[in-house]
Amino acid sequence: MNAIKYTVTAPSKKIYSFNLKEEALEEFKLVTKLYFNEKLEKEYKLEEMF
C-alpha cells in the first residue's frame, strides 16, 4: 500500500527511488497490471511493464 501511495504522490524525478522486498514487489506488479488493464482497456503482460 505504501508503494502505491508513493508512486501516486512522488515527484516524477523520484518515482523509481524506492525498493521493495520480493513478495511486495510481486504484489505491486499485480496491482499495477490490474490498474493498467482496467484504465487502458488492454491486456498487458508483466514483462512488458517491468
N, C-alpha and C positions, 0 to 999 in steps of 0.2 A: 504494500500500500504506500509506503514512503517513497519508493522508486517512482510510482505513478505520479504522486503529488509533486515530486521533484521535477520530473520531465515536463509537467504542465506549467510549473511556475518558474523554472530556472531561465536565466537569460540564454539566448541561443548559443552564445560562445561557450557556455558551461554545460550544455545539455548532456554531454558524454563524460562528465568529470566525476563519475561515481562508480563504485564496484559493488557487485552482488555476489553472494555465495551461489554455488552451482544450482542448488534447489530453488532459490529465489529467482535466479536468472531464468530458469526454465518456466517458472510461473509467469514471470514478466513477459517472456516471449509469447506465451499462450494468450495472455490478456491483450498484448499488442496485436497479435494476429487476429483475434476476435474483433477488436476495435476497428482495425483496417478493413477487414472483410465487411463489417456492418456499414461503416461510413462510406467506403468506396464502392460498395456493391460488387466486389470482385474477390475471387478466392486467391490468396497469396500463400506461397509456401514459406515456411520459416527460414529456409536457407536464403531466400531472396532478400529478406529483411535484415538478417544479421550475419 
